[in-house]
Amino acid sequence: MRKFDTKVQYLKYKVLREVARLAWDDTLLDNILDIPKTIIPGKHSTMRCCVYKERAIVADRVHLAMGGDPNNPNVIEVIETACDECPMGGYEVTNACRGCLAHRCEDVCKKGAITFDHNHVAHIDKSKCVGCGACAKVCPYTAIVNRMRPCQNACKVKAISMNEEQVAVINNDKCIACGACVYQCPFGAIMDKSFLLDVIDLLKQSERNTKYQVYAVVAPSVSSQFTYAKLGQVITGLKEIGFHTVVEAALGADMVAYAESQELAEKGFLTSSCCPAFVQYVHNAHPDLEPYVSHNLSPMATIARYIKQSDPKAKIVFIGPCTAKKAEARKERVKPYIDAVITFEELQALFDSRDLDITTLAEGVLDNASYYGRIFARCGGLADAVAEGLKEHGYDDFELKATSCDGIEECKLALLKYSKGVLDVNFIEGMACKGGCIGGAGCLTHGVKDKAEVDRYGKEAYEKTISDAISVLK
């Protein structure tokens, strides 16, 4: 059965599974040095120059699976030993160059970086090239291409550069922890830190005493994941491995939509606060717009706060598709409510570390939220929920003019246009990942059918309005 999109994800999963398996048995520290040999058992198992380098890289993956560098505040880290297989990158002349007479590329280059050989074929001097791309734009044969490294191409906030050894370096002041580089790196040289050991520790301690109970708060995008099983079996599986209760983060989304729609009507303009990567981008690039970010906590933090207020014994683990949620959980406003965050990738490793085949389980029930809370998982869902919230509040005279930004590039453009006064909207829904949360770096799969799955899941909700869903909280 296919559980992952790529072999890189599968390798990451295997490391997480082995670390988790040993952690359950309290034998991790005793066997930590053997994990690379378990993952890479023989010389034919490697894609690198030798099995020894591959095992050294696996050792670095184990380090990240155990929480990574405690001195690095970023939840995204580079595995330097794995980052050596990409070409240098930049603008290059391909064999499509015809040695034409026009030489437009030479004329447009302000740095004198383009010369021609005796066959009139263009060449680019990398020491002079500044990467402006003007030459590529004017070439009639599109013979000049920009061979950016996959991580740099994936990072739309330009937080990744290369050091003198041509190893990727992440600028923590620019990074929004969206994880796009994690998913796009074809060698898995960039990874998100895992807090799986924290989750296992919580579950083990809750088994040993009754001082607290561990709640799983599950993101609505779960509806498009674990396609080999039924959603109800995933819910039962969570309880089988020790979670006391499973709650939909979508109920927190209902709470946020209801409050955020009222806030919008009162303030007249708002940007969403649900996507932590989007909120971080506003903080980094548009600090002048920070006052317009909704004051509401994200759905994750909102429902977690409610649970902890209702049950003082509660410990909360958020499970979703998002690497940026790991960063959000560390923020001062949020960390009192969230005890750990793991992704769907890590949940799969957790299931398999206990040899739990969820396809054999009975179906549990997950029915806390409304249709509108559940569709937060895809781009446009939040704007639809805010429109419903305005309606349920009775703001009939308020005209919602929303724009839903599908990916951080659209977010950047919308915020820039609004700051320049050329975007006529009163609500900006920012989703850093393409497609919304269903495109998160921590997803098992990133399929085109995910949006339809989210809508189908939303329509299965017992509560049909936001008011009905949150009425149980009063």
C-alpha positions, 0 to 999 in steps of 0.5 A: 500500500502506498502511504507516501508521495516520495522515497524521501518521505519514506526514508524520513518515516523509517528513521522516525519509526525506528526512533519511536520504536526504541523510545517506547521500549526505553532502549533508544540511547542504548541502540541509537548507534545501530539505527543507521545500520538498520535503515541502510543495511548493506552497500546496495541500499545507498544512493550516495558515494558509499554506504558510510556516508549514507549512514552518517546522513541517517545519523543526522536524521536521527538527531533531528528525529530526536528534536534537533539542535536545541540552540537553533530556534528554527524548526527547519534545519539543514543536514549539511552532509546530505546537501552536496548533490545539487549543481551550483545553479544560477543562469546558464546557457543551454545547447539551444543557443543558436549563436544568433546575430542579434546578441540581445542577451549581451546587449541587455546585460549591464554587468558584462557577464555574457561573452561569445566563443568562436562559434558565436555561442554565449557563455555566462561569467558566474563571477559577474552575473548578478542573477537578474534574469534579463538575458533569459527574458530577451533570448528568442530561443529561450536558451538561457535558463535559471537552474535554481536549487530545488530548495531555493526555488521552493522558498518564495520568501528567499530565506535560503542561500548557499555558503562557501561550501555550496551548502544550503543556509537558512536565514531564520529572520526570513524563514516562515517555517512553511516547510516548502523546502523540506518537501521539495528537496530531492535528497531530503537535506532539509528536515523539520525537527520532530517532537515525537519523543515528547509525545511518546513521553506524554503517552507513557506517563499518562499510562503510568498515572492519572495526573493528566490525560492526553488529547489529540487535536486533529487538523481537518486536512486529515480527511485527505490523508491515510487514504489506505484506511478509513478516517474512523480507523485513524481515530480508533488508532489514536486511542489505541496508542494511548490518547484519551480523547480525539477532538477536531481542530475544526471545532476551533476553526468554528470558534475562530470563524465566529469571532473573526467575522465579528472582529472584521465587522467591527474593524472594517479590515482584517487579515486571517490569523489561522496560518502561522506561516502567513502570520510570520510573513506579515511580521517579517515583511509587513510589520505595518500591517500586523495590527490588522492581523486578527487578534484571535488565536489559530484554531489549534490554539483556540480549541486547545485553550478551551480544552485546558480550561475545561479539563485542568488535567489535559495535555494537548498534542496537535496532529496536522500537515503543518511544520509551521505549527511546530514554530507556533506552539513555541510562541508565548501566546500559544505554548501554555495550550499546546504541549507538542505538535506532530505531522501526519508523517510522524503519526504514521511512524507512531502507528507503525512503531507500535505495529498497529495496522489501523485497517484492522480497527473498528471505526471511531467517530469524529463529529465535533465541528460544522461544515464551515470549520472543516473546510478551513483545510483548503484555500477559500474555506476560511473566507467561506466560513467568515461569510457564514459567520457574518450571516449568523451574527446578523451583519447583513449590511456588511459587504464582505470583499475577501481575497483568498491567497493560495500559496505564499506568492499570492499572499505576498502580492495581496499584502503588497497591493493592499499596502500600496492602496490598490487592492479593494478588499476588506479581508485577506485569507492567507494560506502559505501552502498551495491549496491550503493546509492540504498542501502542507509539508507534513502531509502523507500525500499531496494529491489533486483530489484533496480539495474534493475530499475536504469538501466531502468530509465537510458535508458529512458534519452533523452540525450544519451551522457554526452556531450549532457547532459552538453551542455545545461549548456554552 
